[in-house]
Every structure is written in structure tokens, then in C-alpha cells.
Amino acid sequence: MSHTPHDLPEEFPEFVEKMSALKVSDMHFAKLSQEYEELNQKVHLAETNIKPREELSEVDLRKRRSALKDEIYAYLKAN
């Protein structure tokens, strides 16, 4: 399996243990992290031309991933 850039542990190494615990104990966080992983995979597939997309679609995916990453970071800081 190839490495997909921008995985959550790579983005937030200081929260790796906390993220693991929250994925099990907090359904809201588990949903956020699953959604992020799915978006990140779509961006990666588009960027590597495995599943190319129109430029605007790819930009939209990146914006959604960034907004979700900001939401996850805020959630990690608050909990």
C-alpha cells in the first residue's frame, strides 16, 4: 500500500494517541476522521492522476479537506 500524504497522524503528530482514543470513544470525532480520510484519499487519487478530476472539482475537494482538518484540529484542542 502506498503512502497517502496528509494523513491525520502526519498532520497532527502531537495528537496521535488522543486521536486513537477519540476514534473509539467519541462517535462525532470518529465520523469527522472517517470523512477526512475519505476526502484525503480522493484528493490523493486526483493528484496522482489515478482517478483524475476536473480542476475545479479537485480544488473543491482540497478546500473541503482543509476545512475539515481545521474542524478536527479545533476539536482536538477543545477535548
N, C-alpha and C positions, 0 to 999 in steps of 0.2 A: 504494500500500500504506500502510495506516495504521500509526502508531507504536504498538507494544505496550510498555507500561510494564514496568519491572523486567527488561529485557534484561540479560544479564551485563555487557556493556561499560558500561552505565549504572550498574549496581550496584558494579562494581569498576573504575573508570576507570584506577586506577594499575596494573592488571594486563592492560590491553588487548593489548599486544604479547606478553606471556607466554602469555595465553590462546590467541592466534592460533598461536603456535609449538607449544604443547602439543596443540592440536586435531589438528595434523599429525603430531607425533612420539610422542604418548602415547595409546594406544588407550583406556586407562582414563579419562583425562580427556576424550577425545572422546565417550565414552559418557555420562559424567556431564553434560557440557554439552548433549548432544543431549536427554537425558532432561529436563534443566532447561528447555530451550527448548520442548519439547512440553508440559510441565506449565504453564509460564508462558502459553503460548498458550491452553490450556484454561481457565485462571483468567481470562484477559482476555476470552475469549468468554462466559464465565459472567457476569462482572461487567458487561459491556456489554449483556447480555440478547440477544446474537446466538444463543447456544446456552444458554439458561437451565438451571440445575440446581436440585435441591432444596438448601435452605440447608446442611444437614449435608454434603452432597456437595461443595459449594463450599468449605466450611470445611476439609474433609479435603484438598482439592486445595491450598489455601493452606498448610496445615501441612506437607504433603509438599514443596511448593516451598521453604518456609522451611528445612526440614531439609536438603534437597539443596543449597540455597545455602550453608548453614553447612559442609557437607561440601566443597563446591567451594572455599570460602574457606580452609579448613584445608589443603586440597591445594595451593592456590596458595602459601600461606605456607611449606609444608614443601618445596616443589620449586623 
